[in-house]
Amino acid sequence: MSTTQRNKVSAQEGRLLLAIQALKNDQISSIRAAAKLYDVPRSTLTHRVSGRTARVDIPPKNRKLSLTEEESLVQWILAMDERGQPPRVAAVREMANLLLASRGINPSPTVGECWVRNFVNRYEELKSKFSRKYDHQRALCEDPEVIRGWFKLVQNTIAKYGILEEDIYNFDETGFQMGVIGTVRVVTGSERARNPKLVQPGDREWVTVIAGVNAMGWALRTMIILKGKMHQSSWYETEGLPHDWVIGVSENGWTTDQLGLYWLKEVFNKETLPRTKGRYRLLILDWHRSHASAEFDQFCSENQIIALYMPPHSSHLLQPLDIGCFSPLKTAYGRQVENQMRLGINHIDKKEFLALYPAAQMQALTENNIKSSFRAAGLVPYNPEQVLSRLNTTMHTPTPPGTSHSSQASWATATPHNIHQLEQQTKKVKGYIKHRTQSPPSPTDRALNQLVKGCQMAMHSAAILAAENRELRATNAKQKRKRERGRTYVAQEGALGVEEGLDRVRSINEWERGVVEAAESQPRRRAAPQCSDLKSILVVWQVGSGSLAYVARSLIDYVILLMIIFY
């Protein structure tokens, strides 16, 4: 039953209860008039007055789980989804079987292979879809409290230093593999059975591009970092390469502390200082190590540059360049490489990259894209809801619903410990009430049903939490055993096959067992006697039996005792 249908049935049930109450109190003389007044079917009202149970209180005959059990399962699924851990189909099936087992019936029934699919189809709030991998550290930083803290920091910083929107900047690095074409949708012949493959150029050398943009929609000069130690003259003779761009080199093609500081001094400061409208410039950046050096921070402090660092792992949400610029930039560069491949150029080197990249940047870093990126990041104009509205993961464990304390008086002598016992006692209580009142169902019955339903859902939640606790305990025990297990080395450097490694492990284990067994098989040796042992001689002379009893602690004591007796 969908949510809309359940709401409709619930509303009609409420009107039926009001009509029954009016008839019981003689406020309306006939069932026909009551049915018309409260807009309920006359036949349904007639049956309910005669004592028939409400349809909502009758569990479906073809359902494995009751309605309360299904609602508890829905709440568990939604709670797991809020935590960024939506359960698999197999986990939902296991949890359904766990609820069935909590009834206390032996043997416990189980759900079928298709039950989860039908269960999901019955509830509009549930949907089955393919999952995608999601980094835990990134999920932690998508906590709304972390994001709100960032925007509060931005707001306070702008207010404190009087920063204008025209003086807000963002800069970051992005990497390119010079000869790699990205994954794109392509058009193929209809007879093709598999996904097509684009031929990639052979060169996969890494290149880093440092880009900076202003909130008003313009981009700073670009700095390109190539892999190498020496600058080649041919790079600077590349046709189409803007003359104001900067080329740097590093051992691996990545940025370094020195190159980051060079960009700050020679590119950012020199280009933005003449265009500054206020006194301070706001530079938003991530926590890359080249941005957090002491020299970088000192230069910012000395030149009225306020460097504001985003929370770690949050650039996909908060950094304008990551949000709306780098993705179209890489797509545009991939098209440039693909065009070269069609022309028969199968190798992309540094000079070829320098020739292709400027056109790609011109297509991607447009005024519209840059402004849209700052807007989507919630920075200009300032609007945190632009980001907060996209969050869908809350990294906390929801508190399980608590149970209400009932009154001291109880209808049964024993406390129900599972769903089956609760249902049995509920039937007894309802029968007792019906026998005592001799009246059709009343709001009291409805309230009792709601109370029982709450107890059932609390029991279901307890069963689910107990299962999760068992899994956590088993995982913790496994991790403890893993930590206690010693670390043994079987090889040094090079490569090793799995089978060969297992043979070496077995040999080491057998050797260790042999050493232990050999140590245990050796007889225990008595410690050498000490002079103090002579003082511990004890002699007992029994005259009546004529026997001599003595106790000595060492062989020397025994010999000395014999000498004393016979000499």
C-alpha positions as CSV (number, residue, x, y, z in Angstrom):
1,M,0.0,0.0,0.0
2,S,1.4,3.4,-1.0
3,T,1.7,6.3,1.4
4,T,-1.2,8.1,-0.3
5,Q,-3.5,5.1,0.0
6,R,-2.5,4.6,3.7
7,N,-3.3,8.3,4.4
8,K,-6.7,7.9,2.7
9,V,-7.6,4.8,4.7
10,S,-6.4,6.4,7.9
11,A,-8.7,9.4,7.3
12,Q,-11.7,7.2,6.6
13,E,-11.0,5.1,9.7
14,G,-11.0,8.3,11.8
15,R,-14.5,9.3,10.4
16,L,-15.7,5.8,11.1
17,L,-14.7,6.0,14.7
18,L,-16.5,9.3,15.0
19,A,-19.6,7.9,13.5
20,I,-19.6,4.9,15.8
21,Q,-19.1,7.2,18.8
22,A,-22.0,9.4,17.7
23,L,-24.3,6.3,17.4
24,K,-23.2,5.0,20.8
25,N,-24.0,8.3,22.5
26,D,-27.4,8.6,20.7
27,Q,-26.4,11.8,19.0
28,I,-27.6,10.2,15.7
29,S,-30.5,8.0,15.4
30,S,-29.7,5.8,12.4
31,I,-26.7,4.3,10.7
32,R,-27.9,5.7,7.4
33,A,-27.8,9.3,8.7
34,A,-24.4,8.7,10.4
35,A,-22.9,7.3,7.2
36,K,-24.1,10.3,5.2
37,L,-23.0,12.8,7.8
38,Y,-19.5,11.5,8.2
39,D,-19.0,10.5,4.5
40,V,-18.3,6.8,5.1
41,P,-19.8,3.7,3.4
42,R,-23.0,2.6,5.1
43,S,-22.2,-1.1,4.8
44,T,-18.8,-0.6,6.4
45,L,-20.3,1.4,9.2
46,T,-22.9,-1.4,9.7
47,H,-20.3,-4.1,10.0
48,R,-18.1,-2.0,12.3
49,V,-21.1,-1.3,14.7
50,S,-21.8,-5.0,14.8
51,G,-18.2,-5.7,16.0
52,R,-16.2,-6.4,12.9
53,T,-12.4,-5.6,13.1
54,A,-11.2,-2.6,11.1
55,R,-9.4,-3.6,7.9
56,V,-6.3,-1.7,8.8
57,D,-6.0,-3.9,11.9
58,I,-6.2,-7.1,9.9
59,P,-2.8,-8.2,8.7
60,P,-2.7,-9.3,5.0
61,K,-2.8,-13.1,4.6
62,N,-0.2,-13.2,1.9
63,R,2.5,-11.2,3.7
64,K,5.4,-12.8,5.5
65,L,5.9,-9.7,7.7
66,S,3.2,-7.8,9.5
67,L,2.7,-4.1,8.8
68,T,4.6,-3.0,11.9
69,E,7.5,-5.3,11.0
70,E,7.6,-3.8,7.5
71,E,7.4,-0.3,8.9
72,S,10.3,-1.1,11.3
73,L,12.3,-2.4,8.3
74,V,11.6,0.7,6.3
75,Q,12.8,2.9,9.2
76,W,16.0,0.9,9.4
77,I,16.6,1.2,5.7
78,L,16.0,5.0,5.7
79,A,18.3,5.4,8.8
80,M,21.1,3.5,7.1
81,D,20.6,5.6,3.9
82,E,20.9,8.8,5.9
83,R,24.2,7.7,7.3
84,G,25.5,7.1,3.7
85,Q,25.3,3.3,4.0
86,P,22.3,2.1,2.2
87,P,21.9,-1.7,2.8
88,R,22.3,-4.2,0.0
89,V,19.3,-6.4,-1.1
90,A,20.9,-9.3,0.7
91,A,21.2,-7.3,3.9
92,V,17.5,-6.3,3.8
93,R,16.5,-10.0,3.3
94,E,18.7,-11.0,6.3
95,M,17.1,-8.3,8.4
96,A,13.6,-9.5,7.4
97,N,14.5,-13.0,8.4
98,L,15.8,-11.7,11.7
99,L,12.4,-10.0,12.4
100,L,10.6,-13.3,11.6
101,A,13.0,-15.2,13.9
102,S,12.2,-12.7,16.7
103,R,8.6,-13.9,16.8
104,G,9.9,-17.0,18.8
105,I,8.3,-19.5,16.4
106,N,10.3,-22.7,15.7
107,P,11.1,-23.4,12.9
108,S,11.4,-19.7,11.9
109,P,9.9,-18.8,8.5
110,T,12.0,-16.9,5.9
111,V,11.3,-14.6,3.0
112,G,11.9,-15.6,-0.6
113,E,14.4,-14.4,-3.2
114,C,11.9,-12.0,-4.8
115,W,10.5,-10.7,-1.5
116,V,12.8,-7.6,-1.3
117,R,11.8,-6.5,-4.8
118,N,8.1,-6.7,-4.0
119,F,8.7,-5.0,-0.6
120,V,10.5,-2.1,-2.2
121,N,7.7,-1.7,-4.8
122,R,5.1,-1.4,-2.0
123,Y,6.7,1.7,-0.4
124,E,7.1,4.9,-2.3
125,E,9.9,6.1,0.0
126,L,12.1,3.2,-1.0
127,K,13.9,2.7,-4.3
128,S,16.4,0.1,-5.5
129,K,19.4,1.5,-7.4
130,F,23.1,0.7,-8.1
131,S,25.5,2.2,-5.5
132,R,28.7,4.0,-6.1
133,K,31.9,4.0,-4.1
134,Y,32.2,6.9,-1.7
135,D,35.3,7.9,0.3
136,H,34.7,8.0,4.0
137,Q,36.8,11.1,4.6
138,R,34.8,12.9,1.9
139,A,31.6,11.8,3.5
140,L,32.7,13.1,6.8
141,C,33.3,16.6,5.3
142,E,29.8,16.6,3.7
143,D,28.4,16.8,7.2
144,P,26.1,19.9,7.1
145,E,27.7,21.2,10.4
146,V,31.2,21.2,8.7
147,I,29.8,23.1,5.7
148,R,27.9,25.6,7.8
149,G,31.1,26.2,9.8
150,W,33.0,27.0,6.5
151,F,30.4,29.5,5.3
152,K,30.3,31.2,8.7
153,L,34.1,31.5,8.5
154,V,33.8,33.1,5.0
155,Q,31.1,35.5,6.1
156,N,33.1,36.6,9.2
157,T,36.3,37.0,7.2
158,I,34.6,39.2,4.6
159,A,33.0,41.3,7.2
160,K,36.2,41.6,9.3
161,Y,38.4,42.8,6.4
162,G,35.8,44.6,4.3
163,I,36.5,42.4,1.3
164,L,34.6,43.3,-1.9
165,E,33.2,40.7,-4.3
166,E,35.6,42.0,-7.0
167,D,38.6,40.9,-4.8
168,I,37.6,37.3,-4.2
169,Y,39.8,34.7,-6.0
170,N,40.2,30.9,-6.1
171,F,43.2,29.0,-7.3
172,D,44.0,25.3,-7.6
173,E,46.1,22.7,-9.5
174,T,44.8,20.1,-11.8
175,G,46.6,17.3,-13.5
176,F,46.6,16.0,-17.1
177,Q,48.0,12.9,-18.7
178,M,49.1,14.3,-22.0
179,G,47.8,11.6,-24.2
180,V,44.6,10.3,-22.5
181,I,41.1,10.8,-23.8
182,G,38.3,10.9,-21.3
183,T,35.2,8.6,-21.3
184,V,32.5,10.1,-23.5
185,R,29.2,9.1,-25.1
186,V,29.8,8.1,-28.7
187,V,27.6,7.1,-31.6
188,T,28.3,3.6,-33.0
189,G,26.6,1.1,-35.4
190,S,23.6,-0.6,-34.0
191,E,25.1,-4.0,-34.5
192,R,27.9,-3.3,-31.9
193,A,27.3,-5.6,-28.9
194,R,29.9,-4.1,-26.5
195,N,30.8,-0.6,-25.4
196,P,33.2,1.0,-27.9
197,K,36.9,1.7,-27.1
198,L,38.7,4.9,-28.0
199,V,42.3,4.4,-29.1
200,Q,44.6,6.4,-26.7
201,P,47.9,7.9,-27.7
202,G,50.9,6.3,-26.1
203,D,52.2,9.2,-24.0
204,R,50.8,9.3,-20.4
205,E,53.3,11.7,-18.9
206,W,51.8,13.9,-16.1
207,V,51.4,17.7,-16.5
208,T,50.1,20.0,-13.8
209,V,48.2,23.3,-14.6
210,I,47.9,26.0,-11.9
211,A,44.8,28.1,-12.6
212,G,43.3,31.1,-10.8
213,V,40.0,32.8,-11.3
214,N,38.2,35.9,-10.1
215,A,34.6,36.0,-8.9
216,M,33.8,38.6,-11.6
217,G,34.5,36.0,-14.3
218,W,38.0,36.5,-15.5
219,A,41.0,34.1,-15.3
220,L,44.6,34.8,-14.2
221,R,47.6,33.9,-16.2
222,T,48.2,30.1,-16.4
223,M,51.2,28.3,-15.0
224,I,52.1,24.9,-16.6
225,I,54.4,22.5,-14.8
226,L,56.2,19.9,-17.0
227,K,58.2,16.9,-16.0
228,G,61.9,17.6,-16.4
229,K,65.0,19.4,-15.0
230,M,65.9,21.7,-17.9
231,H,63.8,24.1,-19.9
232,Q,63.8,23.5,-23.7
233,S,63.8,26.4,-26.1
234,S,61.3,24.6,-28.3
235,W,58.6,24.9,-25.6
236,Y,58.6,28.6,-25.8
237,E,58.5,28.6,-29.6
238,T,55.2,26.7,-29.6
239,E,52.6,28.4,-31.9
240,G,49.5,29.6,-30.0
241,L,51.1,29.5,-26.6
242,P,50.2,32.9,-24.8
243,H,53.4,34.8,-24.1
244,D,52.3,35.8,-20.6
245,W,51.9,32.2,-19.4
246,V,54.5,30.6,-17.1
247,I,56.2,27.2,-17.6
248,G,57.8,25.4,-14.7
249,V,59.6,22.1,-14.3
250,S,59.7,19.4,-11.6
251,E,61.0,15.9,-11.3
252,N,57.6,14.3,-11.6
253,G,55.5,17.0,-13.2
254,W,53.7,18.0,-10.0
255,T,53.8,21.3,-8.2
256,T,56.3,22.0,-5.4
257,D,56.5,24.5,-2.5
258,Q,58.9,26.6,-4.6
259,L,56.6,26.6,-7.7
260,G,53.5,27.4,-5.6
261,L,55.3,30.4,-4.0
262,Y,56.5,31.5,-7.4
263,W,53.0,31.5,-8.7
264,L,51.8,33.5,-5.7
265,K,54.5,36.2,-6.1
266,E,55.0,36.4,-9.9
267,V,51.5,35.6,-11.2
268,F,48.8,36.2,-8.6
269,N,50.2,39.2,-6.7
270,K,51.6,41.1,-9.8
271,E,48.4,40.6,-11.8
272,T,45.7,41.2,-9.1
273,L,47.4,44.1,-7.2
274,P,46.6,46.7,-9.9
275,R,43.0,45.5,-10.2
276,T,42.2,45.5,-6.4
277,K,39.1,47.5,-5.5
278,G,39.4,47.4,-1.8
279,R,42.3,46.9,0.6
280,Y,42.4,43.2,1.0
281,R,42.2,40.3,-1.4
282,L,40.6,37.0,-0.5
283,L,42.2,33.9,-1.9
284,I,40.3,30.6,-1.4
285,L,42.4,27.5,-1.7
286,D,42.6,23.9,-0.5
287,W,45.0,22.2,1.9
288,H,47.7,21.2,-0.6
289,R,51.1,21.2,1.1
290,S,52.5,23.8,-1.4
291,H,49.8,26.2,-0.2
292,A,50.5,25.7,3.5
293,S,54.2,26.5,3.6
294,A,55.6,29.2,6.0
295,E,56.9,31.3,3.1
296,F,53.5,31.1,1.4
297,D,51.7,32.3,4.5
298,Q,54.2,35.0,5.3
299,F,54.0,36.5,1.8
300,C,50.2,36.6,2.1
301,S,50.4,38.4,5.5
302,E,52.8,41.0,4.2
303,N,50.8,41.8,1.0
304,Q,47.2,42.1,2.4
305,I,46.2,38.6,0.9
306,I,43.8,36.7,3.1
307,A,44.3,33.0,2.4
308,L,41.2,31.0,3.4
309,Y,41.6,27.2,3.5
310,M,38.6,25.0,2.8
311,P,37.9,21.9,5.0
312,P,39.9,18.8,3.7
313,H,38.2,16.6,1.1
314,S,35.5,19.2,0.4
315,S,36.8,20.9,-2.8
316,H,34.2,19.1,-4.9
317,L,31.5,21.1,-3.0
318,L,33.2,24.4,-2.0
319,Q,35.9,25.2,-4.6
320,P,34.6,27.0,-7.7
321,L,37.3,25.6,-10.0
322,D,36.5,22.0,-9.1
323,I,32.7,22.6,-9.3
324,G,32.4,24.2,-12.8
325,C,35.7,24.7,-14.5
326,F,38.1,21.7,-14.4
327,S,35.6,19.2,-15.7
328,P,34.8,21.0,-18.9
329,L,38.5,21.9,-19.2
330,K,39.5,18.2,-19.3
331,T,36.7,17.4,-21.6
332,A,37.8,20.1,-24.0
333,Y,41.4,18.9,-23.9
334,G,40.2,15.4,-24.5
335,R,38.5,16.6,-27.7
336,Q,41.7,18.2,-28.8
337,V,43.7,15.0,-28.3
338,E,41.0,13.0,-30.2
339,N,41.1,15.4,-33.1
340,Q,44.9,14.8,-33.3
341,M,44.4,11.1,-33.3
342,R,42.0,11.3,-36.2
343,L,44.7,13.3,-38.1
344,G,47.1,10.5,-37.6
345,I,49.2,12.0,-34.7
346,N,49.7,9.1,-32.4
347,H,52.1,10.7,-29.9
348,I,51.5,13.7,-27.7
349,D,54.7,15.2,-26.3
350,K,55.3,18.3,-24.2
351,K,55.4,20.6,-27.2
352,E,52.2,19.1,-28.6
353,F,50.5,19.6,-25.2
354,L,51.6,23.2,-25.1
355,A,50.0,23.7,-28.5
356,L,46.7,22.0,-27.7
357,Y,46.0,23.1,-24.2
358,P,45.4,26.9,-24.7
359,A,42.4,26.2,-27.0
360,A,40.9,23.9,-24.4
361,Q,41.3,26.5,-21.7
362,M,39.7,29.2,-23.8
363,Q,36.6,27.0,-24.3
364,A,36.3,26.0,-20.6
365,L,37.3,29.1,-18.5
366,T,34.7,31.4,-19.9
367,E,33.2,34.3,-18.0
368,N,29.9,32.5,-17.7
369,N,31.5,29.3,-16.4
370,I,33.6,31.1,-13.8
371,K,30.7,33.1,-12.5
372,S,28.4,30.0,-12.3
373,S,31.1,28.2,-10.4
374,F,31.3,30.9,-7.7
375,R,27.5,30.9,-7.5
376,A,27.3,27.1,-7.2
377,A,30.0,27.3,-4.4
378,G,27.7,29.7,-2.5
379,L,30.4,32.4,-2.4
380,V,29.4,35.1,-4.9
381,P,26.6,35.9,-4.2
382,Y,26.9,34.6,-0.7
383,N,24.3,31.8,-0.4
384,P,25.2,28.7,1.7
385,E,22.0,26.9,0.7
386,Q,23.5,26.5,-2.8
387,V,25.7,23.8,-1.2
388,L,23.7,22.7,1.8
389,S,20.7,21.7,-0.4
390,R,22.9,19.2,-2.3
391,L,24.0,17.3,0.8
392,N,22.4,13.9,1.3
393,T,24.7,12.2,3.9
394,T,24.6,12.8,7.6
395,M,27.5,11.1,9.4
396,H,26.0,10.1,12.7
397,T,24.2,7.1,14.1
398,P,20.5,7.9,14.6
399,T,19.2,7.2,18.1
400,P,16.9,4.2,18.2
401,P,13.3,5.0,19.1
402,G,12.8,4.7,22.8
403,T,9.9,2.8,24.4
404,S,7.4,4.5,26.7
405,H,7.2,3.5,30.3
406,S,3.9,1.8,30.9
407,S,1.9,2.0,34.1
408,Q,2.5,-0.4,36.9
409,A,-0.7,-2.1,36.4
410,S,-0.5,-5.0,33.8
411,W,-3.1,-7.1,32.2
412,A,-0.8,-10.2,32.3
413,T,1.3,-11.8,34.9
414,A,4.3,-12.2,32.6
415,T,6.3,-9.6,30.7
416,P,6.3,-10.4,26.9
417,H,9.8,-10.9,25.6
418,N,9.1,-11.3,21.9
419,I,6.6,-10.4,19.3
420,H,4.7,-13.7,19.5
421,Q,4.2,-13.3,23.3
422,L,3.1,-9.6,22.8
423,E,0.5,-10.6,20.2
424,Q,-0.9,-13.3,22.5
425,Q,-1.2,-10.9,25.4
426,T,-2.7,-8.3,23.2
427,K,-5.5,-10.7,22.2
428,K,-6.2,-11.4,25.8
429,V,-6.4,-7.7,26.7
430,K,-8.7,-7.0,23.8
431,G,-10.9,-9.9,24.7
432,Y,-11.1,-8.8,28.3
433,I,-12.0,-5.2,27.3
434,K,-14.7,-6.4,24.8
435,H,-16.1,-8.8,27.5
436,R,-16.3,-6.0,30.1
437,T,-17.7,-3.2,27.9
438,Q,-20.0,-5.3,25.6
439,S,-19.7,-2.4,23.0
440,P,-18.5,-2.0,19.5
441,P,-14.9,-0.9,18.9
442,S,-14.2,2.6,20.4
443,P,-11.3,5.1,20.3
444,T,-9.9,3.2,23.3
445,D,-9.4,0.2,21.1
446,R,-7.7,2.4,18.5
447,A,-5.4,3.8,21.2
448,L,-4.5,0.3,22.4
449,N,-3.7,-0.8,18.9
450,Q,-1.3,2.2,18.5
451,L,0.3,1.4,21.9
452,V,0.8,-2.2,20.8
453,K,2.2,-1.1,17.5
454,G,4.7,1.1,19.3
455,C,5.8,-1.9,21.4
456,Q,6.1,-4.1,18.4
457,M,8.2,-1.5,16.5
458,A,10.4,-1.0,19.6
459,M,11.0,-4.8,19.7
460,H,11.8,-4.8,16.0
461,S,14.3,-2.0,16.5
462,A,15.9,-3.9,19.4
463,A,16.2,-7.0,17.2
464,I,17.8,-5.0,14.4
465,L,20.2,-3.3,16.8
466,A,21.1,-6.6,18.4
467,A,22.0,-8.0,15.0
468,E,24.1,-5.0,14.2
469,N,25.8,-5.3,17.6
470,R,26.6,-8.9,17.0
471,E,28.2,-8.1,13.7
472,L,30.2,-5.3,15.3
473,R,31.4,-7.6,18.1
474,A,32.4,-10.2,15.5
475,T,34.3,-7.6,13.5
476,N,36.0,-6.3,16.5
477,A,37.1,-9.8,17.6
478,K,38.4,-10.4,14.1
479,Q,40.4,-7.2,14.2
480,K,41.7,-8.0,17.7
481,R,43.0,-11.4,16.5
482,K,44.5,-9.7,13.5
483,R,46.4,-7.2,15.7
484,E,47.6,-9.9,18.0
485,R,48.9,-12.0,15.2
486,G,52.7,-11.6,14.8
487,R,54.3,-10.2,11.7
488,T,56.5,-12.7,9.9
489,Y,58.5,-11.9,6.9
490,V,58.9,-14.5,4.1
491,A,60.8,-12.6,1.5
492,Q,62.8,-9.5,0.8
493,E,62.2,-7.3,-2.2
494,G,61.4,-8.8,-5.7
495,A,58.2,-10.7,-6.4
496,L,56.7,-13.8,-4.9
497,G,53.9,-16.1,-6.0
498,V,51.0,-16.8,-3.7
499,E,51.6,-20.5,-3.7
500,E,55.3,-20.1,-3.0
501,G,54.5,-17.6,-0.2
502,L,52.1,-20.1,1.4
503,D,54.8,-22.8,1.3
504,R,57.2,-20.5,3.1
505,V,54.6,-19.6,5.7
506,R,53.9,-23.3,6.4
507,S,57.7,-24.0,6.7
508,I,58.1,-21.2,9.2
509,N,55.1,-22.4,11.3
510,E,56.4,-26.0,11.3
511,W,59.9,-24.8,12.4
512,E,58.4,-22.7,15.2
513,R,56.3,-25.7,16.4
514,G,59.4,-27.9,16.4
515,V,61.3,-25.5,18.5
516,V,58.5,-25.3,21.1
517,E,58.1,-29.1,21.2
518,A,61.8,-29.6,21.7
519,A,61.9,-27.1,24.5
520,E,59.0,-28.8,26.2
521,S,60.5,-32.3,25.9
522,Q,63.6,-31.5,27.8
523,P,63.6,-32.7,31.5
524,R,63.4,-30.0,34.1
525,R,66.7,-29.5,35.9
526,R,66.8,-28.9,39.6
527,A,68.6,-25.7,40.6
528,A,72.0,-26.1,42.3
529,P,71.9,-26.4,46.1
530,Q,72.8,-23.4,48.2
531,C,74.5,-23.3,51.6
532,S,71.3,-22.1,53.2
533,D,69.7,-25.4,52.3
534,L,71.7,-27.1,55.1
535,K,69.6,-25.3,57.6
536,S,66.4,-26.8,56.4
537,I,67.2,-30.4,57.5
538,L,64.4,-31.9,59.5
539,V,64.8,-35.2,61.4
540,V,62.0,-37.0,63.1
541,W,62.8,-39.8,65.5
542,Q,60.0,-42.1,66.4
543,V,61.1,-44.3,69.4
544,G,57.9,-46.3,69.6
545,S,58.0,-47.6,66.0
546,G,61.8,-47.7,65.8
547,S,61.8,-45.9,62.5
548,L,63.8,-43.0,61.3
549,A,62.1,-40.4,59.1
550,Y,64.0,-37.6,57.6
551,V,63.3,-34.9,55.1
552,A,66.1,-33.2,53.1
553,R,65.9,-30.6,50.4
554,S,68.9,-31.7,48.4
555,L,71.2,-34.7,47.8
556,I,73.9,-33.1,49.9
557,D,71.6,-32.8,52.8
558,Y,70.7,-36.5,52.5
559,V,74.4,-37.5,52.6
560,I,75.1,-35.3,55.6
561,L,72.1,-36.8,57.4
562,L,73.5,-40.3,56.8
563,M,76.9,-39.3,58.2
564,I,75.4,-37.9,61.3
565,I,73.3,-41.1,61.9
566,F,76.0,-43.7,61.3
567,Y,79.1,-41.9,62.7
